[in-house]
Amino acid sequence: MQKRIQINNVEQIKAFRAMLPLDAYLTQTTISKTLKDLIKIRASQINGCAYCINMHTKEAIDNGETLQRIFLTSAWREATRFFTEEEQTVLAITEEITLIHQHGLSDELYQKALQFFDEDQIAALIMAIVTINAWNRIAISTHAQIED
C-alpha cells in the first residue's frame, strides 16, 4: 500500500482536530462502553478499515470484552445467543446507518430501539455510528498504518 498523507500532521489538522470533540461528547453519554465498542468494531468491519478494527478491538478487550464476542461480531445475526437483544438492536442500527445508501435507518428498527433507549440515547448511538464511519473514511483514505 502506497504511503499517503497523515492528515493529523498537515495543514488540514484543524479539520481533523474538529472531530475530536465528537469523541469527547461520546464519552459523556449514557451509552455503555460495551455498546460503543460494538459500534466501532462492526462499522469498521463493514467499511474494511483494518486500522480501526485493530485499534477498537484492543480497546474492547481493555474494556472487558471477550475475544469470542469480538470474533463473532461480524456474524452476530448467526450468533445471537452471544449478544443481548439490546446489543443486537445496536448492531443492526450500526449496519443500517453504515450502509445508509441501501435504505437508511428503517422505521421498524428505530421503533425497536425505543424499547431500549430514550431519544437522547438514540441520538448518541447515531452520533457514535456517524463518528466511527467518519474516522474509518479518514483512515482508509490516508492508508493509516496499523499499530502493533
VOGU-831441 format. One line per 4 residues: number of its first residue (from 1); their letters; for each residue x, z negated, y of N, C-alpha, C, CB. Coordinates in nm, 3 decimals, decimal comma. Glycine has a CB too. Example, Ala and Ser with C-alpha at 12.3 -4.5 7.8 and 13.67 -1.06 7.14 Angstrom:
<nodes>
1 = AS = 1,319/-0,780/-0,569/1,230/-0,780/-0,450/1,320/-0,780/-0,330/1,131/-0,905/-0,447; 1,285/-0,708/-0,225/1,367/-0,714/-0,106/1,290/-0,787/0,003/1,408/-0,572/-0,060 .
</nodes>
This chain:
<nodes>
1 = MQKR = 0,085/0,000/-0,116/0,000/0,000/0,000/0,090/0,000/0,124/-0,097/-0,122/-0,001; 0,063/0,090/0,215/0,143/0,103/0,336/0,116/-0,014/0,430/0,113/0,235/0,405; 0,223/-0,068/0,488/0,209/-0,180/0,580/0,141/-0,134/0,708/0,347/-0,242/0,612; 0,053/-0,219/0,760/-0,017/-0,190/0,885/-0,001/-0,307/0,981/-0,167/-0,162/0,859 .
5 = IQIN = -0,060/-0,293/1,096/-0,050/-0,400/1,195/-0,104/-0,531/1,140/-0,125/-0,362/1,323; -0,051/-0,637/1,190/-0,108/-0,769/1,166/-0,184/-0,802/1,293/0,002/-0,879/1,130; -0,314/-0,785/1,287/-0,396/-0,791/1,407/-0,380/-0,921/1,484/-0,541/-0,773/1,370; -0,342/-1,027/1,417/-0,323/-1,153/1,487/-0,190/-1,160/1,561/-0,334/-1,268/1,389 .
9 = NVEQ = -0,107/-1,054/1,552/0,023/-1,052/1,620/0,034/-0,945/1,728/0,132/-1,032/1,519; -0,073/-0,878/1,760/-0,066/-0,770/1,858/-0,155/-0,801/1,977/-0,107/-0,636/1,794; -0,160/-0,709/2,070/-0,235/-0,728/2,195/-0,380/-0,769/2,171/-0,231/-0,601/2,279; -0,440/-0,718/2,068/-0,580/-0,748/2,041/-0,600/-0,888/1,984/-0,636/-0,647/1,946 .
13 = IKAF = -0,498/-0,970/1,994/-0,506/-1,107/1,942/-0,624/-1,182/2,003/-0,376/-1,182/1,970; -0,660/-1,148/2,127/-0,773/-1,216/2,192/-0,902/-1,190/2,114/-0,789/-1,168/2,339; -0,920/-1,070/2,065/-1,038/-1,039/1,985/-1,034/-1,113/1,853/-1,049/-0,887/1,961; -0,918/-1,117/1,791/-0,901/-1,190/1,666/-0,932/-1,337/1,687/-0,757/-1,173/1,611 .
17 = RAML = -0,876/-1,394/1,790/-0,899/-1,536/1,819/-1,043/-1,566/1,856/-0,808/-1,581/1,930; -1,114/-1,468/1,905/-1,255/-1,490/1,941/-1,340/-1,520/1,818/-1,311/-1,367/2,013; -1,291/-1,479/1,701/-1,365/-1,508/1,578/-1,347/-1,651/1,530/-1,322/-1,412/1,468; -1,241/-1,715/1,570/-1,210/-1,849/1,521/-1,320/-1,952/1,553/-1,079/-1,896/1,580 .
21 = PLDA = -1,385/-1,945/1,669/-1,494/-2,040/1,693/-1,611/-2,025/1,594/-1,546/-2,022/1,834; -1,630/-1,907/1,538/-1,731/-1,891/1,434/-1,698/-1,978/1,314/-1,744/-1,743/1,392; -1,572/-1,975/1,274/-1,529/-2,059/1,163/-1,546/-2,207/1,198/-1,384/-2,030/1,125; -1,512/-2,243/1,321/-1,527/-2,382/1,365/-1,674/-2,424/1,363/-1,468/-2,400/1,505 .
25 = YLTQ = -1,761/-2,335/1,409/-1,905/-2,364/1,405/-1,950/-2,389/1,261/-1,986/-2,247/1,467; -1,905/-2,307/1,169/-1,950/-2,317/1,030/-1,908/-2,448/0,966/-1,896/-2,201/0,950; -1,796/-2,505/1,009/-1,754/-2,634/0,952/-1,845/-2,747/0,998/-1,609/-2,665/0,993; -1,919/-2,725/1,104/-2,005/-2,830/1,160/-2,150/-2,821/1,111/-2,003/-2,822/1,310 .
29 = TTIS = -2,182/-2,722/1,031/-2,320/-2,707/0,983/-2,345/-2,801/0,865/-2,348/-2,561/0,943; -2,471/-2,813/0,828/-2,507/-2,898/0,714/-2,498/-2,823/0,581/-2,647/-2,953/0,732; -2,452/-2,701/0,584/-2,433/-2,624/0,461/-2,313/-2,682/0,387/-2,412/-2,471/0,490; -2,329/-2,709/0,258/-2,222/-2,772/0,180/-2,100/-2,681/0,168/-2,273/-2,809/0,041 .
33 = KTLK = -1,984/-2,744/0,147/-1,861/-2,668/0,124/-1,877/-2,579/0,002/-1,741/-2,762/0,106; -1,945/-2,629/-0,100/-1,965/-2,550/-0,222/-2,037/-2,420/-0,190/-2,045/-2,630/-0,326; -2,145/-2,427/-0,113/-2,219/-2,306/-0,079/-2,135/-2,212/0,007/-2,350/-2,341/-0,006; -2,063/-2,268/0,102/-1,977/-2,185/0,187/-1,867/-2,118/0,103/-1,915/-2,269/0,301 .
37 = DLIK = -1,812/-2,191/0,007/-1,711/-2,131/-0,081/-1,770/-2,018/-0,163/-1,651/-2,238/-0,173; -1,888/-2,039/-0,219/-1,953/-1,933/-0,298/-1,980/-1,809/-0,213/-2,085/-1,985/-0,358; -2,023/-1,830/-0,090/-2,047/-1,717/0,002/-1,917/-1,639/0,023/-2,103/-1,767/0,138; -1,811/-1,710/0,055/-1,684/-1,643/0,084/-1,631/-1,567/-0,037/-1,580/-1,744/0,132 .
41 = IRAS = -1,641/-1,629/-0,152/-1,591/-1,564/-0,274/-1,675/-1,442/-0,308/-1,591/-1,663/-0,392; -1,808/-1,458/-0,308/-1,894/-1,346/-0,351/-1,886/-1,229/-0,254/-2,038/-1,393/-0,363; -1,892/-1,253/-0,125/-1,883/-1,143/-0,030/-1,748/-1,072/-0,043/-1,903/-1,194/0,115; -1,642/-1,150/-0,060/-1,509/-1,091/-0,073/-1,496/-1,009/-0,200/-1,403/-1,200/-0,071 .
45 = QING = -1,562/-1,053/-0,308/-1,563/-0,974/-0,431/-1,633/-0,841/-0,408/-1,633/-1,052/-0,544; -1,749/-0,846/-0,346/-1,826/-0,723/-0,321/-1,745/-0,626/-0,236/-1,960/-0,756/-0,253; -1,678/-0,680/-0,134/-1,603/-0,595/-0,042/-1,466/-0,555/-0,097/-1,585/-0,666/0,089; -1,426/-0,615/-0,209/-1,297/-0,582/-0,268/-1,179/-0,631/-0,186/-1,286/-0,433/-0,287 .
49 = CAYC = -1,195/-0,746/-0,123/-1,089/-0,799/-0,037/-1,005/-0,899/-0,116/-1,150/-0,867/0,089; -0,896/-0,850/-0,175/-0,809/-0,935/-0,256/-0,751/-1,049/-0,175/-0,697/-0,852/-0,317; -0,714/-1,022/-0,051/-0,657/-1,126/0,035/-0,754/-1,243/0,048/-0,623/-1,068/0,175; -0,880/-1,214/0,077/-0,979/-1,320/0,097/-1,021/-1,385/-0,036/-1,103/-1,263/0,168 .
53 = INMH = -1,030/-1,307/-0,142/-1,061/-1,367/-0,273/-0,954/-1,469/-0,308/-1,070/-1,257/-0,385; -0,828/-1,430/-0,291/-0,718/-1,520/-0,321/-0,726/-1,647/-0,236/-0,583/-1,450/-0,297; -0,744/-1,632/-0,107/-0,749/-1,746/-0,017/-0,867/-1,838/-0,048/-0,756/-1,699/0,126; -0,984/-1,780/-0,064/-1,104/-1,863/-0,075/-1,124/-1,922/-0,214/-1,225/-1,781/-0,038 .
57 = TKEA = -1,069/-1,859/-0,317/-1,076/-1,925/-0,448/-0,983/-2,047/-0,450/-1,038/-1,827/-0,561; -0,868/-2,036/-0,386/-0,779/-2,152/-0,375/-0,848/-2,265/-0,298/-0,646/-2,113/-0,305; -0,914/-2,231/-0,188/-0,986/-2,332/-0,110/-1,096/-2,397/-0,192/-1,045/-2,270/0,018; -1,167/-2,314/-0,267/-1,276/-2,366/-0,350/-1,224/-2,465/-0,454/-1,351/-2,252/-0,421 .
61 = IDNG = -1,112/-2,433/-0,515/-1,050/-2,524/-0,612/-1,013/-2,655/-0,543/-0,924/-2,459/-0,678; -0,953/-2,644/-0,424/-0,917/-2,764/-0,347/-1,041/-2,846/-0,312/-0,843/-2,724/-0,219; -1,155/-2,780/-0,296/-1,281/-2,849/-0,265/-1,354/-2,899/-0,389/-1,372/-2,755/-0,187; -1,293/-2,881/-0,507/-1,351/-2,935/-0,629/-1,425/-2,836/-0,716/-1,441/-3,043/-0,595 .
65 = ETLQ = -1,424/-2,709/-0,680/-1,493/-2,609/-0,760/-1,419/-2,589/-0,892/-1,504/-2,474/-0,684; -1,494/-2,558/-0,998/-1,433/-2,536/-1,129/-1,389/-2,390/-1,143/-1,532/-2,574/-1,242; -1,286/-2,371/-1,223/-1,239/-2,235/-1,249/-1,347/-2,152/-1,317/-1,112/-2,238/-1,336; -1,420/-2,215/-1,409/-1,524/-2,140/-1,481/-1,627/-2,082/-1,385/-1,593/-2,230/-1,585 .
69 = RIFL = -1,674/-2,163/-1,291/-1,773/-2,112/-1,195/-1,714/-2,005/-1,105/-1,830/-2,226/-1,110; -1,589/-2,022/-1,067/-1,524/-1,918/-0,985/-1,518/-1,788/-1,064/-1,382/-1,962/-0,942; -1,476/-1,797/-1,191/-1,468/-1,676/-1,275/-1,604/-1,609/-1,290/-1,411/-1,711/-1,413; -1,710/-1,690/-1,294/-1,844/-1,637/-1,318/-1,918/-1,593/-1,192/-1,925/-1,739/-1,389 .
73 = TSAW = -1,861/-1,617/-1,076/-1,932/-1,585/-0,951/-1,972/-1,438/-0,943/-1,845/-1,621/-0,832; -1,886/-1,350/-0,988/-1,919/-1,207/-0,979/-2,030/-1,168/-1,077/-1,795/-1,123/-1,006; -2,056/-1,251/-1,177/-2,160/-1,223/-1,277/-2,264/-1,335/-1,279/-2,098/-1,205/-1,417; -2,290/-1,393/-1,164/-2,378/-1,511/-1,158/-2,518/-1,482/-1,212/-2,388/-1,560/-1,016 .
77 = REAT = -2,566/-1,362/-1,200/-2,702/-1,330/-1,249/-2,711/-1,342/-1,401/-2,743/-1,188/-1,205; -2,599/-1,323/-1,468/-2,596/-1,336/-1,614/-2,550/-1,475/-1,656/-2,504/-1,229/-1,674; -2,510/-1,557/-1,560/-2,458/-1,691/-1,590/-2,535/-1,796/-1,511/-2,306/-1,700/-1,557; -2,666/-1,780/-1,508/-2,748/-1,865/-1,422/-2,742/-2,013/-1,457/-2,891/-1,820/-1,428 .
81 = RFFT = -2,712/-2,047/-1,581/-2,707/-2,188/-1,616/-2,592/-2,262/-1,549/-2,697/-2,204/-1,766; -2,495/-2,187/-1,496/-2,381/-2,248/-1,428/-2,405/-2,267/-1,278/-2,259/-2,163/-1,448; -2,513/-2,212/-1,227/-2,542/-2,219/-1,084/-2,684/-2,272/-1,063/-2,526/-2,081/-1,018; -2,698/-2,362/-0,967/-2,831/-2,416/-0,936/-2,918/-2,306/-0,876/-2,820/-2,536/-0,839 .
85 = EEEQ = -3,046/-2,331/-0,871/-3,136/-2,233/-0,811/-3,103/-2,213/-0,663/-3,283/-2,279/-0,828; -3,065/-2,319/-0,596/-3,023/-2,310/-0,456/-2,899/-2,221/-0,443/-2,994/-2,450/-0,397; -2,802/-2,241/-0,530/-2,681/-2,159/-0,527/-2,712/-2,013/-0,561/-2,576/-2,215/-0,626; -2,799/-1,991/-0,656/-2,838/-1,854/-0,691/-2,905/-1,785/-0,572/-2,932/-1,854/-0,812 .
89 = TVLA = -2,985/-1,860/-0,500/-3,051/-1,805/-0,382/-2,947/-1,765/-0,277/-3,151/-1,907/-0,322; -2,849/-1,851/-0,255/-2,744/-1,822/-0,158/-2,660/-1,703/-0,203/-2,654/-1,945/-0,138; -2,628/-1,695/-0,330/-2,553/-1,580/-0,381/-2,632/-1,450/-0,363/-2,518/-1,600/-0,529; -2,762/-1,456/-0,388/-2,846/-1,337/-0,369/-2,853/-1,298/-0,221/-2,989/-1,363/-0,423 .
93 = ITEE = -2,866/-1,396/-0,133/-2,867/-1,367/0,011/-2,733/-1,305/0,052/-2,894/-1,497/0,093; -2,626/-1,360/0,000/-2,492/-1,307/0,031/-2,484/-1,160/-0,010/-2,383/-1,388/-0,042; -2,534/-1,128/-0,127/-2,529/-0,989/-0,173/-2,615/-0,899/-0,085/-2,575/-0,980/-0,319; -2,735/-0,943/-0,053/-2,825/-0,857/0,026/-2,771/-0,835/0,168/-2,965/-0,918/0,033 .
97 = ITLI = -2,710/-0,935/0,228/-2,656/-0,918/0,363/-2,526/-0,838/0,358/-2,633/-1,055/0,430; -2,441/-0,866/0,261/-2,316/-0,792/0,248/-2,344/-0,644/0,222/-2,229/-0,851/0,136; -2,445/-0,617/0,143/-2,486/-0,479/0,113/-2,605/-0,439/0,199/-2,521/-0,464/-0,038; -2,600/-0,474/0,326/-2,712/-0,458/0,420/-2,763/-0,314/0,424/-2,669/-0,502/0,560 .
101 = HQHG = -2,676/-0,217/0,400/-2,715/-0,077/0,404/-2,814/-0,040/0,293/-2,592/0,010/0,394; -2,824/-0,122/0,190/-2,915/-0,089/0,079/-3,060/-0,117/0,115/-2,876/-0,168/-0,045; -3,088/-0,237/0,162/-3,225/-0,268/0,204/-3,235/-0,391/0,291/-3,312/-0,286/0,082; -3,124/-0,454/0,319/-3,124/-0,572/0,405/-3,173/-0,696/0,332/-3,209/-0,548/0,527 .
105 = LSDE = -3,187/-0,803/0,406/-3,237/-0,928/0,351/-3,387/-0,916/0,331/-3,202/-1,048/0,442; -3,430/-0,921/0,208/-3,572/-0,898/0,176/-3,657/-1,017/0,219/-3,590/-0,873/0,027; -3,782/-0,988/0,248/-3,878/-1,093/0,284/-3,893/-1,193/0,170/-4,015/-1,033/0,320; -3,897/-1,143/0,048/-3,912/-1,229/-0,069/-3,797/-1,331/-0,079/-3,919/-1,145/-0,196 .
109 = LYQK = -3,676/-1,284/-0,062/-3,561/-1,372/-0,072/-3,556/-1,470/0,046/-3,432/-1,291/-0,079; -3,592/-1,422/0,164/-3,596/-1,510/0,281/-3,697/-1,624/0,257/-3,633/-1,430/0,410; -3,813/-1,591/0,204/-3,913/-1,693/0,174/-3,864/-1,791/0,068/-4,043/-1,627/0,127; -3,792/-1,741/-0,029/-3,737/-1,830/-0,132/-3,636/-1,925/-0,068/-3,670/-1,748/-0,246 .
113 = ALQF = -3,555/-1,875/0,024/-3,456/-1,959/0,091/-3,522/-2,073/0,166/-3,371/-1,875/0,187; -3,642/-2,050/0,218/-3,714/-2,155/0,291/-3,754/-2,271/0,200/-3,838/-2,096/0,356; -3,750/-2,251/0,069/-3,777/-2,360/-0,024/-3,662/-2,461/-0,026/-3,800/-2,305/-0,166; -3,542/-2,416/0,010/-3,423/-2,500/0,003/-3,364/-2,535/0,139/-3,320/-2,432/-0,080 .
117 = FDED = -3,388/-2,451/0,237/-3,321/-2,464/0,366/-3,419/-2,456/0,482/-3,214/-2,357/0,381; -3,387/-2,526/0,591/-3,467/-2,510/0,712/-3,411/-2,390/0,790/-3,464/-2,642/0,800; -3,475/-2,357/0,901/-3,435/-2,237/0,974/-3,293/-2,248/1,030/-3,533/-2,212/1,087; -3,252/-2,366/1,074/-3,115/-2,382/1,123/-3,014/-2,357/1,011/-3,095/-2,524/1,181 .
121 = QIAA = -3,045/-2,404/0,892/-2,955/-2,382/0,779/-2,952/-2,236/0,738/-2,996/-2,470/0,661; -3,066/-2,170/0,743/-3,068/-2,027/0,711/-2,986/-1,950/0,813/-3,214/-1,973/0,707; -2,997/-1,988/0,939/-2,914/-1,924/1,043/-2,766/-1,946/1,012/-2,949/-1,980/1,183; -2,730/-2,067/0,971/-2,591/-2,097/0,937/-2,545/-2,015/0,816/-2,574/-2,247/0,908 .
125 = LIMA = -2,632/-2,002/0,716/-2,597/-1,919/0,600/-2,572/-1,775/0,642/-2,710/-1,924/0,493; -2,660/-1,721/0,724/-2,644/-1,583/0,771/-2,513/-1,569/0,847/-2,763/-1,542/0,861; -2,484/-1,664/0,934/-2,360/-1,656/1,012/-2,237/-1,669/0,922/-2,358/-1,765/1,119; -2,245/-1,751/0,819/-2,133/-1,763/0,724/-2,110/-1,630/0,654/-2,160/-1,874/0,620 .
129 = IVTI = -2,216/-1,563/0,616/-2,205/-1,435/0,546/-2,152/-1,327/0,640/-2,342/-1,392/0,488; -2,205/-1,323/0,762/-2,158/-1,226/0,861/-2,010/-1,248/0,891/-2,240/-1,237/0,990; -1,970/-1,373/0,903/-1,832/-1,405/0,938/-1,735/-1,363/0,828/-1,817/-1,554/0,964; -1,765/-1,395/0,703/-1,672/-1,356/0,596/-1,668/-1,204/0,581/-1,712/-1,422/0,463 .
133 = NAWN = -1,779/-1,138/0,604/-1,777/-0,992/0,599/-1,688/-0,936/0,709/-1,919/-0,936/0,613; -1,689/-0,995/0,826/-1,600/-0,950/0,934/-1,454/-0,974/0,896/-1,634/-1,022/1,065; -1,425/-1,094/0,845/-1,287/-1,123/0,803/-1,242/-1,027/0,692/-1,276/-1,269/0,755; -1,332/-0,997/0,597/-1,298/-0,901/0,491/-1,260/-0,766/0,550/-1,415/-0,884/0,393 .
137 = RIAI = -1,335/-0,721/0,646/-1,310/-0,591/0,705/-1,177/-0,588/0,781/-1,424/-0,552/0,799; -1,145/-0,699/0,847/-1,015/-0,707/0,914/-0,902/-0,705/0,812/-1,007/-0,835/1,001; -0,913/-0,787/0,709/-0,807/-0,796/0,608/-0,788/-0,663/0,535/-0,839/-0,906/0,507; -0,896/-0,597/0,499/-0,886/-0,470/0,427/-0,830/-0,361/0,519/-1,024/-0,427/0,371 .
141 = STHA = -0,878/-0,354/0,642/-0,834/-0,250/0,735/-0,688/-0,263/0,772/-0,917/-0,254/0,860; -0,637/-0,385/0,773/-0,498/-0,407/0,812/-0,404/-0,426/0,693/-0,489/-0,527/0,903; -0,457/-0,411/0,573/-0,379/-0,430/0,449/-0,313/-0,568/0,448/-0,271/-0,320/0,435; -0,392/-0,670/0,476/-0,340/-0,807/0,474/-0,276/-0,834/0,338/-0,452/-0,910/0,504 .
145 = QIED = -0,160/-0,894/0,341/-0,085/-0,920/0,220/-0,126/-1,053/0,157/0,065/-0,920/0,250; -0,145/-1,052/0,028/-0,184/-1,172/-0,046/-0,068/-1,271/-0,042/-0,223/-1,138/-0,194; -0,104/-1,394/-0,010/-0,004/-1,500/-0,008/-0,003/-1,570/-0,143/-0,031/-1,602/0,106; 0,114/-1,614/-0,186/0,126/-1,686/-0,313/0,063/-1,824/-0,303/0,274/-1,699/-0,355 .
</nodes>
